[in-house]
């Protein structure tokens, strides 16, 4: 019989991980294999009941170690396509044991390293290696948090540093975007806005197509994009040529103040268009550009809405509503939305309607008359 097993045992104060290969003359039958697997599953249930029944016990970590050992054995007996699931559950158990072990248990900080060595030796092609490192960060964090005299703020900062290090050192790990998002959430909760923004930028740059990046964009918008560079390059809503798609690039108006108005035919407010036309007429000679960004499903829908309306400004098209390219990049979740962009291309302010950015225009370009350029609603 050839059988691989992982044994995890606690001898006094140390965790030992060993792998044994037992040789025999015969291979187990399917029935024998099923019986052994069933026996392990029964053991797993028993230790699970022990964990649930001893949640306040100082020896709870030992039950977690037992559970990890059983799960490792099940992983060894499983088919390759299902093995990582068992390994992840075993890793969870060992990480929980590390976080729960009393302070007087020595070498606890080595346990996850031993797990990592075992998995690397026996399952080099497994996808759980980065998961061990990720869980180790949190296991150590929990131990640091409950230490006598620990400073919660410093412990939190160490956790964020380690999570960012994990993402940088394991850029292809499936856990990396999640780790960075957790840094964002931790810093936002702690009102460390600058640190949260740094993590947001990292996540959006490193994993632009990951769903976590979308959450980072929304967080950036919530925290305030003021001072962030705004890039926009979109096709014109009204093209001057038949066979070629003309585009507008926000960089082409650098050196001038710009107002960006995001809208759709379903959310459009008629007075916004007339207000922005008036604002553009008053301040164009002083260096103001007004850009209307339509976000309907088709450009034709936007053109139809604007038919017979005098609006002025530059009109561009971005399909997809708030899920589109530019709105998605900057976390714009509701329409309409108005942005005031500096001469350097950075966001100065934003508002749900144009009247909310008028004071910024007046402050930067000066008053034109005693009357407001926009009608208040």
N, C-alpha and C positions, 0 to 999 in steps of 0.2 A: 504494500500500500504506500502510495506517495501522497503526502499530505503537508500542506503549508499552514502554519498557524502563528499567530502573533500573541505573545503572552505579556501582559502588563501586570507587574506585581509591585507591591509596596513592602520593602524590607526596612523596617525601622524608619529611616528618614529619606530614603532615596527611591526614585522610580526607576525600574529596570525594564527596558524593552528588549525582548529577544525574539528571534525568528528561528524556528526549528523545522527541519525537513526530516521526516521520519520515513525510512525506507522499509518496504516489505516485498514479498514475492507476488502479491496479487493487487489488483486495482479494485476499489470498492464498487459494489453494484449500485444501480440507481436507487434501489430501496434503502441501502445502507447510507448513502449520501443524504437522502431525504430524511432519514431518521436522525442523523446527526444535526442537520439544519433545523429540524423541528425541535430538537433538544436545546439548541442555542436560542431559538426564539422563545422557548419556555423560560430559559434562564433570563433572557432580556426582559420578559414581562415581570418576573419575580424581582429583579433589581429595580425595575421601574416603580413597582409598588413600594419597595423599600425607600426609594427617594421621596415619593409622595408622602409616605408615612413618617419621615424623619427630617422634615424641612428645617427644624431648629436644632438638629443635632450637630455637635462639633465634628462629628465623623462623617458628615454628609459628603465631603469630598471623596471619601473612600468608596462610597457607593457610585459616585460618578466615574471613578477610576475603573471599578468593576464593569460598569456599563460600557465604558470605552473599550475594555478588553474584549467583551463579547461582540461588540460591533466590529472590531478589527477581525475577529475570527469569521464573522459572517461575510466581511469584505473578502477575506481570503478564499472563501468557498463560493463566492458569487462569480457570475460571468463578467468578462471585462466591461461590457457595455452598461452594466448596472453597478459596478464596483465603486465608482466615485461617490455615489449616493451614500453607501455604507461608510465609506471613509470620512465623508463630511460629517456624518452623525457622530462617528467616533471622535473626530477632532473637536466637535462641539462639547462632547462629554469631558475630554481632557482639558479643554480651555476652562470649562466650568469648574473642574476640580482645582485648577491653578488659582482661580479667583476665590474659591471657597476655603482653601487650605489655611489653617491657622498660621500666624506669623512665626511660631516657634518650629515649624516644619522646615528644615533646611533643604536647599537645592531645588526648591519649588520652581525657581526661575529657569531651571534646566529642563523641566519636564517637556515643554513644547518643542524644545530643540531636539530632544530624544525622539519625539514623535516624528518630527521632520526628517531626521536621519533614517528612521525605520521606513517611512514611506518612500523616501528617495532611493533607498537600497532595494526595496522589494517591488515598487511600482514606479519606476523612473518615467514611464510615459503617462502617468496620471496627471489630471488637471487640477489637483487639489493642493499643490505645493504652495501656491500663493495664498490659498485659503488658510493654511496653517499660520503663515506670517500675519495675515490680517487678524485672525482670532487671537493671536499672541498679543497684539497691541492692546486689545480690549481686556484680555485676562490680566495683563500687567497693570492696566489703568485701574481696574477694580481693586486690585491689591493696594495700589498706591493711595487710592481714595479713602480706604478704611484704616490706613495706618494712623496711629496716634500722632497728633500734632501736624498732620498734613495740611497744606494750604490748598483748598479746593480750586482756587484760581490758578495756581501754579500747576496743579495736577491736570487741570483742563488744558492749559497751554501746552504741556508736555504731550498730552493725547493728540492735540491738533498737529503738533510738529511731527509726531511719529506717523500719523495717518498720511500727512503730505509726503513724508519720506517714503512710506510704503508705495504711494502712487508713483512717485518719481522713479523708484527702484524697480517697480513692477508695472511698467506702462501698459503692457498687454493683458494684465490680469483682469478678469471679469469683475473683481471686487474694487478695482482702482477708481472708477468714476463714483461709485457709491461712497468710498472712503473720503473723496474730496467733497462730495455733497454733504457728508456728515460734518466735515470741518466748517463748511458754510453755515449749516444749521446751528452748530455749537457757538460759533462766533456771533451769529445774528442774535441768538438768545442772550448772549452775554453783552450785547450792544457794542461789540467790537466791529464797527462797520467797515473800517479800512481793511482789517484782516479778512472779513467775509468777502469783500470785493476782490481782494487778491486771489482768493480761492475760486471765486466765480470766474475770473478771467482765465485762470489756469484750466478749469474744467471746460470752458467754452472753446479754448484754443486746442487743448489736447484731445478732446472727444467731441468734436462739433456735431456728429451725427447720433450721438448717444442720447437716449431719452433724459438722462440726468442733466445734459447740457441745457435742455429746454427749461428745466427747473432752475438752473443757475441763472438763465436769462431773466426769468420771472423774478428771481430774488434781486438781481441787479436793479431791475425796474422798481421794485418795492423799496430797496435801500436808497435809491436815487442815482440816476445816471448822470447827474450834473457833473460836468467836467470830462465826461467820456467822449471819445472820438466817435462821430456818427458818419457812417459810410452809406451811400445810397447810389446805386447805378441801375436804372430801370428803363424799359422802353417807353417812349412817348405814347400817351393815350391817343393823340392825334398825330399820325405820322405824315410827314410832308412828301414821302415817296411811296409808290405802290409796291415795289418789289423788294424794298429793303426796310428792315426794322431799325428806326432811329432810336437812340438811347439818350438819356440825360444822366450826367454824372455830377453829384453834388460837389465834387472837387473843382468842377469848372467854374463855380461861383465863389471860390476861396477869395478872401479879401472883402467879401460883402456879407452882410447879415442875411440870414435866411429863416423863413418861417415854413415849416413842413406841416401840412394838414392831411392826416390820414382819414379816409372816409370810405363808405360804401353806399350804394343806392338805398340799402335798407336802413342805414343809420344817419343819412345825410340830414343836415339842418340848413334850410334855405338861407336863413340870415347869416350863417357862417360864411357862405360864399360871397355875399354882398359885403359883409364886414371886411373880409380879407381883400376883396377888390378895392375897397376904399383905402385900406391900410397900404396896399401896394401902390396905389395911385399917389398917395401922399409922400411915401418914403422911397420910392424907386430911385429918384434922382440923388437921394442921400445915401444910397447903398443898400437897399433892401430887395431881396428876391423872395417871392412867394411861390411855393411848390405844392401842388395838390396831388396826393397819392391815392388813386382809386384802388380798392381792394376787392372788387367784385369778381365773380367767377370768370367773366369774360370782359374784355375791353368794350365790347359793344354795349353791354349793360350800363357801364359808366357813361359812355357817350350819349346813350339814350336819355339818361337822367339829366344830363347837362344841356340837352338840346333846348334852344330858345332861352338860355340863361347867359348873361354877361358876367364872366368871372375874372378874366385877366389871369396873369400868372402863367406858370408852366404846369402842364398836366402830364402825369406819368401813370403807368399801370403796373400793379403788382397783384397777380391773381392769388386767391387762396384765403382771403380774409385775414384774421389775426394769426392764422397758421402759416401765412406766406413767408417769403424769404426775409424781408426787412423787418416786418412786425415781429416775426418769430425770433429774429436775431436780438432784438432789443426788448423782448418781453412785453410788447404792447398787447394788452388783453382785451381792451374795450375800445370801441369807436363811437364817435370821432375822437381823435387825439391831435393836439397841436404842440409842436416842438419849436423852440426858438434856438437857432444854431448860430454860434459865434463866427467871426470872420476867419478863425482858425479851424472851423469845422467841429467844434465841441459843443455839447449840449449846455445851454444856459438855463433854460427852464422849460416846463411843460404844463399843459392845461387841457381840460376837456373841451374848451371852446376858445376861439381866438381872443376874446376879451381878456382872458387870463394872462396873456403874454404882452398885451399892449404896453404896460408900464415898463417892461424890459426894453421894448423897441424905443420908447420915448427916452428912457435913461441913456441909451447908447447912441442914439442918433439925434436926440434933441427934439423939443416940441416944434410942431409945424404951425399950430394955431392954438387958440384957447379952447377949441372944441375937441372932444375926444374923437379919435379916428374911428372908433367902433361904437356901435349902439349897445348899451348894457341890456342884458336880458335878466 
